[in-house]
Amino acid sequence: MSVAPSQSSSATSPAALPLPQTGVPLLDVNRQYDAIRAEILAAVTAVCESGRFVFGPECERLETDLAAYCQAPHGVACASGSDALLLALMALDVGAGDEVLMPSYTFFATASAAWRLGAKPVFVDIDPVTYNMDPQLMESAITKRTKAIMPVHLFGQCADMDAIGAIARRHNLPVIEDACQAVGSEWHGRRAGSMSAIGCFSFYPTKNLGGFGDGGFMTATDPKVSERLKLLRGHGMQPRYYHHVVGINSRLDTIQAAVLNVKLRYLDAWTSLRQANAERYAKLFTEYGVTGSITLPAAEAGSRHVWNQYVIRIPGGRRDALRSYLAERKIGSEIYYPVPLHQQTCFRELGYETGSLPESERAALETIALPIFPELTAKEQRVVVATIAEFCQAAKQRAA
Ligand SMILES: *Cc1c(COP(=O)(O)O)cnc(C)c1O
């Protein structure tokens, strides 16, 4: 999967910098595959020959190894990150009439998991620097009906889990981490997925640990919660055809587990490359003198940012123009997310007015994600930065 703008070879604008023919993709998963192809194919072949295609020893190994990687005592695999969030809420008995605190500036699945159970997402605004849920705004959103708190570790950086944990303890509420973008990230030495009742992860191909299709994972601190998650992901069935609770079908394919077991060994090396790319961007943007026009993302002191996304902010209504400018020059970018969840049509009946979550709304208008994948080259990064500098320069000239 190459998430690049369309690559028609003729359209090189005369104003463009000398760019590589192929442009710069937002993400090129083939580069990663090329580097580990033999190992992946061997692992997939072994699964094909085993004749065992759901769960099995590869899946159990992933559950053990990834839980250990996340510094969590238990791991439970499932079919997607969205299912992980749903199963987590089911395991904590969240249902009709309950309220779940969460950010609005996140992927849809965070809220839909609560909604599907008849619970009400209660949206809390974000910190404008980290884009994560602002703990200072949480307490006033808690009511008698609040059943759980769901922070999202957005773009690969943990939410302030000390502050969130303190509020949760004060109100005796369980926390579920949406760590789908943040495998391996840390908050003051503690790993994503180890700081709450349940951590939820996604193996969607654009995530830092991406499978060859869909997949998901949950970490749990309590063995009883872990057992319940296992029961719920398999139709509540134990033993076969005896159902104690109504669960869902959310099995992980063995092929996915086999691929992920290979990839897990490389995850720290890939994370280091993402971190190096983030540092290089900071240097390049300073070198090109555009740090006055845009705001770079910041890694908080004491956190381990794993850079699933590198998201800059460009205010003054110029974000969409920048995105078009980059697309014309075949540079991939993405908007995460153009519409905050409280403004989505499907959640209209929740009654949020425009302006009710000002920082989420502003982020949705001002942010743009740039290529940050591990295999991105220094040369490509220079092209991205030079192009943005050129855009900012042109904007300044127009304004003068
Ligand atoms: C990717 C993602 C999900 C959903 O994961 P899927 O595997 O695509 O279902 C949920 N929450 C966040 C924040 C995500 O980034």
The ligand as a Tripos MOL2 file, in Angstrom:
@<TRIPOS>MOLECULE
LIG
   15    15     1     0     0
SMALL
NO_CHARGES

@<TRIPOS>ATOM
      1 C1         -6.5140    2.9780   13.9640 C.3       1 LIG1
      2 C2         -7.2510    3.4710   15.1440 C.ar      1 LIG1
      3 C3         -8.3290    2.7750   15.6770 C.ar      1 LIG1
      4 C4         -8.9820    1.5920   15.0060 C.3       1 LIG1
      5 O1         -8.1600    0.5770   14.6470 O.3       1 LIG1
      6 P1         -8.6190   -0.4220   13.4400 P.3       1 LIG1
      7 O2         -7.6350   -1.5410   13.5690 O.co2     1 LIG1
      8 O3         -8.4880    0.3410   12.1850 O.co2     1 LIG1
      9 O4         -9.9950   -0.8610   13.7120 O.co2     1 LIG1
     10 C5         -8.9060    3.2590   16.8410 C.ar      1 LIG1
     11 N1         -8.4510    4.3610   17.4350 N.ar      1 LIG1
     12 C6         -7.4270    5.0710   16.9390 C.ar      1 LIG1
     13 C7         -6.9650    6.2870   17.6640 C.3       1 LIG1
     14 C8         -6.7910    4.6520   15.7710 C.ar      1 LIG1
     15 O5         -5.7950    5.3740   15.2710 O.3       1 LIG1
@<TRIPOS>BOND
     1     1     2 1
     2     2     3 ar
     3     2    14 ar
     4     3     4 1
     5     3    10 ar
     6     4     5 1
     7     5     6 1
     8     6     7 2
     9     6     8 1
    10     6     9 1
    11    10    11 ar
    12    11    12 ar
    13    12    13 1
    14    12    14 ar
    15    14    15 1
@<TRIPOS>SUBSTRUCTURE
     1 LIG1         1 GROUP 0 **** ****
